[in-house]
Every structure is written in structure tokens, then in C-alpha cells.
């Protein structure tokens, strides 16, 4: 007997909508996500709000594989979601991302 995981891939944006080493806000079903394009042209997704004070990470600064929150400069590794600098101490949730037909898709479920 096999168990299947219910998951849905959602079109978030066009691949070209995100510059390298940048972040883009994506809202879906009442939730906010942040989409990233790394310096080596890979795509990633995390929850879109800082775990410290719920500030939109898309307004922050991307440096390498780090997103810095615009309010208190807390830092996360967007590849792993790991909290990397005070005042943040709670990791971000990350989501699988794929490219399909020129679209960045995020897996929810």
C-alpha cells in the first residue's frame, strides 16, 4: 500500500521576473511567500514574513544566499530557511520550487 502526499504546484511568476540575487513577493490563498533567484541562477521559496516581527522579506536585501529583513536586519539563509543573525532565532519555512514552461512554480501542500 503506497501513501501519496497531496501537493499542488502553483505558478508564482515568470522566471525572468526575478533578477539574480534578488527577492520577489508572492501572495496566494491569504499567505505571503518570498521567491529568490540565487547568484548561480537557482530559484528558492520561503515564507514571506520575517519570523521576528512579521515584516515582508521582499522589501529586504539579498546578499549571496542570505535575505536580510528590512526592519531589524535579521538574516536568514533562504536556501535552508535557517536563522543566521539576531534578532531572528526562528527559522523560515522553505518550499520546493521548480521551473516549468518559463514559470517559477512553488509546491504547496
N, C-alpha and C positions, 0 to 999 in steps of 0.2 A: 504494500500500500504506500503510495507516494503522497507527500504533502506539498501542495503548491502554495506559494506565497502570493497573495493578491497585491499586485503592484501596478502602478499606472505611470506611463511616461507622458509628460506634459511638455508641449512646445513652450519654451521660455522666451526665446529671442532668436534673431538671426545670428549666425556665428560672427559676422562682421560688425555686429552692434557693440561688441566689447573689444576695446583696444588691448593689446598685450600689456600686462602689468597694470590692469585696471579692474574695476568692480562695477556691476550694474544691479540695480534694484529690480526685483520681480515679485509682483503680488499675485496670489492665486488662492481662491477659496478662503478669504479672510486672513491669510497668513502672508508674511513677508519673508522673502529669501534674498540672498546675495549671490550673484554669479560672478565668477572670476575667470580671467584668462591669464595664465602664467607667462613669464618671460620665455618659456620654451614651448608656448602655443598649446598648452593643455587647458581644459576647462574644468572648473570645480564649482560646487554649490554648498552653501551653509544656510542656517537660519539667518535672517536678515537684520536681527536686532541684537545689540550687544547684551551679553548676559549680566552686565553690571547695572545699567540703568535704562535698558530698552531703547537705545538710540539707534537710528538707522545706520548700519555699517556702510551702505552705499555712498554715504557722504564722507567716508573716511579715506585714508591714504593707503595705497597698496605699494609695498616695497618688497620685491622678490616674492616670497611665499607668505608674507605677513600682511594682515589687514590691521590698520590702526584705527580705533574708534575716534571719531572727531570730538567727543566731549571731554574725556579724561585721558586720552591717549593709551588706553588699554590695548594690548596686542594679542592677536590670535594667529596661529598657523592655519590658513584656510584650506590646506590640503588635508590636515588631520582634525581640525577644529580645536586643537589644543590651546588653552590659555597660556600666553607666553610673557605677559607683563602686567604688573599691578596697574590699576586696581582690579582687573578681572581675575577671577580664580575658578570660574565655572566654564568648562569647555563649550564650544558651539557644536550643535548637531550638524553633521555633514550628510550630503545626499549624493547618490550616484548620478553621473552626468554622461551623456553621450551626444555625438553629432549624428544627425540623420537628415539627409536632404538639405544641407546647409543651415539647419536649425540646431540650436542648443536645446537639448531636452533634459529635464530633471525627473528623476524617478521618485514618486511619492507612493506611500502605501505602508 
